[in-house]
Amino acid sequence: MAARRRSARGKPASAPARIERDSFGEVEIPADAYYSVETIRSVRNLSFSGRSLGNLPAYVRALAMVKLAAARANRDAREIDARHALAIERACRAIIGGKYHDQFIVDPLSGGGSIAINMNVNEVIATIASKSLGRRASVLPKDHLNASQSTADVCHTAARIAIVGEWGPARAALDACGAAMRLKEREFRNVMTIARTCLQDASPVALGTLFGGYAAAIARRTAAIDHAVQVLMKINIGGTVIGSGDGAPVVYRRTILKHLRDATGIKLRLRPNLYDAAQNIDDLGSVAASLGLLAEVLMKVVHDLRLLSSGPEGGFGEIRLPAMQQGSSFFAGKINPVVPESLSQCCFMILGCERAARLALERGELNLNVFESSAAIPILDALAMLARAVTSFTVYCVRGIVANEERCRRLAARSRYR
């Protein structure tokens, strides 16, 4: 082998390489890679986002759970023998535990109905499993890893499992934010200030009522997302490409759901109509829409806090936000509401994710929506951003808000609508 070769992306690489062949010709692959020719071709032909599947650990773990359950069901159906099934299961458990994620190099947003994702997963697990068997046998990506499955039901199912899992941290962050708002509602229940409608003075009101409203809105939107996420527990595993189940034995289809429940700890169910599941991803659209509404509520809250804390001389000045860092490189001592503004920018991004998911829904045609990853992955992104941004907002802003009681009393006393 030459000392200097070219990587999958066409750049010079000095690492040793191996040659593999398929019907399209020869492909050069890093010698120590667990992936194979299908993965390399996908990386070369379909990459555009600058991301890799391995950067989505929740999705990778979910894919491994699906492959683990499939191996057990295929063993039950005698599609693969117990030795192969056990080797696959060991490999999947290693991936679920966080190993080998660097081997998942395909672009998760690549075209072809997520074929690159499924093949990358098949190849990596097959290699890991084969190494555990040594020279006694080999595990093949298509014959063993993909037995009784298609990309359509594997990725559909894994994406929903991943979203259900990622919703947990996001919900916990929202619950903590709502609880902090309720504490402020009680803390400010006797601080009277002036209400405003149409940004004009209205009657006196307790400052705490605003925070109680924020808590209620956040709780309502959290409940709506929770309901939408629960629907994702209805999956299409066993439906194969278009929902017919062609290529999946009866025994496999009868046992796969039980094995997947065991692997995930989630009370998964089958969609009533598997043809519908292949065609329509409005369950993902519903989650995206609910996240979008939450983002708009949070932006309203953030905008209110920025108004109420504006000043200190030329603004409302009714509350003080925690001073976390310097606000300006020009105005010495200026403190800006940077934490609320960060949450607002997070919400802009969530709304972008919502739009991508909704486009993926409406652009699907006929018997299979091949754009599903463009809905599922933005939702995963939105949940991860949401959990981080809301946690920072709660810890570094909400919990430290202080009422400017003197300013509030003065405004309440000056109201003409007392």
Number of C-alpha atoms within 10 A of each C-alpha: 8 8 9 12 18 15 17 19 13 9 9 11 15 13 15 15 21 13 13 12 11 9 5 8 8 11 17 18 23 20 11 10 13 20 24 24 21 19 28 22 17 22 20 15 13 17 20 12 10 9 14 19 22 19 15 17 16 22 25 25 25 26 26 27 25 26 29 28 26 31 31 26 27 28 19 18 19 13 20 19 15 15 13 23 26 18 22 30 22 17 26 30 16 17 22 20 12 14 13 17 20 13 19 25 22 28 24 26 26 21 19 13 20 23 20 28 29 23 24 26 27 26 25 25 31 28 21 22 25 20 16 17 17 9 8 8 13 18 25 18 21 15 13 21 28 22 21 26 23 23 19 26 24 27 25 24 24 24 27 25 27 24 24 20 18 20 21 13 16 22 20 15 21 21 18 16 24 24 18 19 25 20 18 24 22 15 15 20 17 14 20 22 25 23 19 12 8 6 7 8 16 16 16 21 19 18 25 23 20 20 25 20 16 23 23 15 17 22 19 13 20 22 14 18 22 17 14 21 23 15 18 24 20 19 26 28 31 30 27 22 22 21 21 14 21 15 14 21 17 13 15 24 19 14 18 22 23 16 18 25 16 14 17 17 9 13 13 21 17 16 17 11 13 22 19 15 26 26 19 20 24 17 19 26 24 21 26 31 22 21 26 24 19 24 26 16 17 22 20 14 21 21 14 15 23 22 16 18 21 19 16 13 7 7 12 16 19 24 22 20 24 17 17 13 13 13 15 11 8 7 9 9 11 13 17 20 21 18 24 27 17 16 23 21 15 21 25 16 19 26 22 16 26 27 18 19 28 21 16 22 23 14 11 17 12 9 15 20 21 20 23 28 22 22 26 29 21 22 27 24 16 26 23 15 18 26 19 15 21 26 22 18 20 21 14 17 22 23 17 15 17 16 21 16 18 12 15 22 16 13 18 22 15 14 15 10 11 11
